[in-house]
Structure formats: C-alpha cells, structure tokens
Amino acid sequence: MTFNDLLESVGGVGPFQILHTFFLLLPVCLAACHNFLQNFSAVIPSHHCKIPTNTSWADRTNLTYDLSKSAVLVPFIPVDGNRNPDNCRHFASAQWRLLESNFTVDNMTHWSTVPCTEGWTYDQTVFSSTIVTEWDLVCEHRQMRQVAQTIYMAGVMVGAIVFGSASDRYGRRAVLIWSYLQMGVTGTCVAFLPSFGCYCAFRFLSGTAVSGILLNTLSLLLEWMPTKGRTVAGTLMGYSFTFGQMALAGVAYGIRDWRWLQFAVSAPYFIFFLFSWLLPESARWLILHGKPKTGLRNLQTVAWINRRMSARSILTVEMVKSHMHTEIMAMRSSHSLVDLIRTPAVRRISCLLAMLWFSMSFAYYGLAMDLQKFGYSIFLVQACFGAIDIPAKLVGAATMSMVGRRCTETVSLTLAGLMIIANLFVPQGMKSVRTVLSALGKGCLASAFTCAYLYSGELYPTEIRQTGMGFVSMCARIGAMVAPLVLMVSEYASFVPPLIYGLAAVLAACGVCFLTETLNQQLPDTIDAVENSYNLRKKQKVYLEKSLNDEDIALTEKEGYDMKNSLLDTM
C-alpha cells in the first residue's frame, strides 16, 4: 500500500486536482516572463553621441534623434561603412565642410574623433525607455547587459539550492507562499530603483524567488496528483512556461517602458500571495515529517471537494501511517551529494547528466536571450520562439514512448546543435532563414528538456532521486549563467558564440549515447540495484564478445552480429 492508494481513495484526479493545478500554474507563466524579461527591458535602440553644447549650431538647433534630420548630425558625428551615425564617437571639433555639396568624405576616417562626452541620444520609436537608455549601457558599458542577466541566473541557481532544502525542511506550501511574496516585493522594487547596481541586486533576489516558485509548484503538483495524472501535470507545467514566453511578447508590445513592464509582470504576485494561503500543504510531506493528523485533515478536505464522503469518513491516522510505512522507513536513511559519485555506475550517470543539463541550458538561453540579432520585430520573434516549443514538446513526448528516451535525447540535441552551427554559413542578409533555423534549434532544445526531466528521474535510483535531480538542476543553472557571458565575445568575433552553443549541444548528444535506455524498464530503488545492473551488463558484454570470437561457437555470422547489437543496445 502506498500514498498513491490514498490519493485514489479520496477521488484520484478529481475537481480538487484540476483546480489545484490551474491555480498553481498561473504564477509559472509570469515566472517565465521574468526569465526572458531582459529581451525587452534591455533592448539596445539606435543611438549616437549627443551634440556638444559648446557648438554654435547646437545652441540654435533642437538636435533630437530623427532620421529625417540626419543631415543635422553630419558636422558632428562620423558615419560607418553603411552611412549610419557612429554609436560611440563624435568629431573632436565640428566639421562644417561636410555640409558643402561638393565635399567628399573619403578621408573622414583620418579626422580626429573622441568618445561621447555628453551622453547619448536614443531612438525612442520602439521603446520609450530601457535599462540601456536609463543607465547608458552602450559602447564600453555594452556588456553590462549580459552581466545583469548572468547575475539574475545566479539568483536562480542560489534559489534552487536554498529553497530546495528549505521546502524539504519547512514544507512546500510555506516556501511557495514566501516565494510569491518575495517575487512581488523584489520584482516591484526593481521598477523603482535608481541605479544599475540596485537593479542587479534585486534581480538576483527575483531569480531566487523564481526557483522557489518553480520547485515547489512542481512538488505540490506531483504530490497531490495520482500516478496516472502525473505525466499530464508535468506536461502542463512545461506548457505553462511556454505560454508565459508567448504572453511576454504581448505584454511588452503593449508596455514600451521597462519600468512599467517590470511592474506589470511582478505586481500580480501579491494576488498570488493572498490566494496561496488557501492551498493545502502536501499531505505526503506532512506524514513523512511526523504530522499525520494535519496530513489526514488535508486528505479529508480533498475527499470532500472530490465528493468522496465515504472515503472521508473512513480515513484514520492508522490507515495513513500504514499506507506510508515504506516511505517513512526510507526517510530514516539520509543521503548527500557524495552518493552521486561514490560508486562507479552512479558516478557515470551523474557525470553524463551533468554535461547534458549544462549544455542544454547553455545553448537554450544562448539562443533565447539575443533576439535583436535577427533583424525582425523582437515581439514577433519572442512569440515565435515560444510557440515553437508547443509542437516540439509534443513530438518529444511521442518519440520518448515509441523509440525510447536515449534516442529522443540524442537526436534532439544533435539537430539543435547542427541548426545552430548551420546559421554560421547563412549570409546575414537571409534573415528569414537565420530566424527559422534558430527557432527550430530552440524547439529541439525544448524537446530535449522535456525528455531530460523524465530520463534523469528514471536513471537515478529512488533513494537518491531527489538529490540527483537537484544536482542536475544546479548544472542547468550554471549553464544559464555562463550563456550570456559567451555573448560578450560576439563584440570581437560574431561567429564564436553560435559555434560554442552548437558544439556544446552536439557533445552532450554524444555523451547521452553512453547512458542506459530506460523505456519500459523497472525503476531502480537503490544504489546497489544500479551497480548490480551495471556490473551484470559489463560481464555479459565481455562474455558475449569472447564467445563471438570463439571459432567453436555454433552461431552463424548474422546471428552473432544480431545478438551482439541487441546486447549493446541495452548498455
């Protein structure tokens, strides 16, 4: 008897589970908005140096950024090879000769220029304000955008560590309530902060809250859902994150000021904080942590909502304890990260999964956090990049069941890497092709993520499954932190970041080939079971290869070849 039997007795997948899932997934949509918010709040608009105020022309003319008045800039701002105003420099002195109709500019590059001394003028036709225009994050400060995103992702990683352990100690509901409040407060404060340093600090705190929300939402979803509904619940959570990416494009299209955009995706968390007090704590967590009476009351409430009055009346503390006896006994043995590398087979799994999760997240956020480079409306690109995840995740879910986890993961990562690298050979002028390849690459990575969650959980034995999933999640956060930093290299060599992202995905695909297939396999419960299975396969492989090389074996060449391949496929 297990806790799943208790959930079935109080209604299975009933009205409570449906309402519970709906209310938990709403905040996840906005959490996705925060992850990709800098695609809009940190846009770099067209810009040039402000005209020095000590020139007579500047004293007489209202010099604002307007392409129709670009001739006004000619004596002050040099132009690049495409005849666009230079972003970061102006002439040391006004060059009035450029206004003469018969003057040529072939030797303009030899004229003395200096960095912008009085700030910049920005094009405000698309966004009225961004953090770039607010704090002049251009020219020598241009890379601070990526630093800000890295700091945010560092917060997500720290939150996964802090709130993951806190939820095991204090409960899923309590930490989720706190995370909603923290997100509401820190996210709203970001919209009113006066300096870039404060912006980064509070974005870091928002990132920690995002992890608290995602981790505890997933725990509450799965721990209140019977086994037959868990796949659907996990899939719905993945899709809520996808819909959040698409919704962000619409919200940003309507709100063009970064402060109000930040406020719009943060303030609703105060509402989530208020209704979260109505959510019940996980009965499973309560029972495992010595609170069976409170867990019983929550189960009885669920039975009432699901209209299972008979089950409500017969549930007792003794019945609850008997159903949870095995799990209560398992709680008495503690495990740590050391168990992930202590034995050969589990160490092999941990190393390969660490590479897999780092590379997936690294390539995913490398693609999804630099939308301006495509040359199209970033609102449209953001919506398309979100929408591509819908069919990609469906295909991934289908192929996992038909051809297996290992094949799905390998093919998804390989295709993603090849599409990213293929963009290096597409001319800059073919914007449509470049955008489509990047979108398909991101879709393949989304499919790889969907498979990796299930595959990793099946590879780790039950007694260290949560520890293992926490470890690979941390690896993914590290990948997300590093991804924006690699974009800095594009200032000097534009081909380097996509090459690195693509190779990372392909190398991860190669690593997956050395993992064991888990389709239709019984889940391992202990580390010893994983080790025994690994050792048995090694012995079988050695024995079979030795036998196949023996001239006396009574097998035809084709039979031996088929047997060998069949065994190697299970490795």
Disulfide bonds with the S-S distance in Angstrom:
Cys49-Cys116 1.79
Cys88-Cys139 2.02
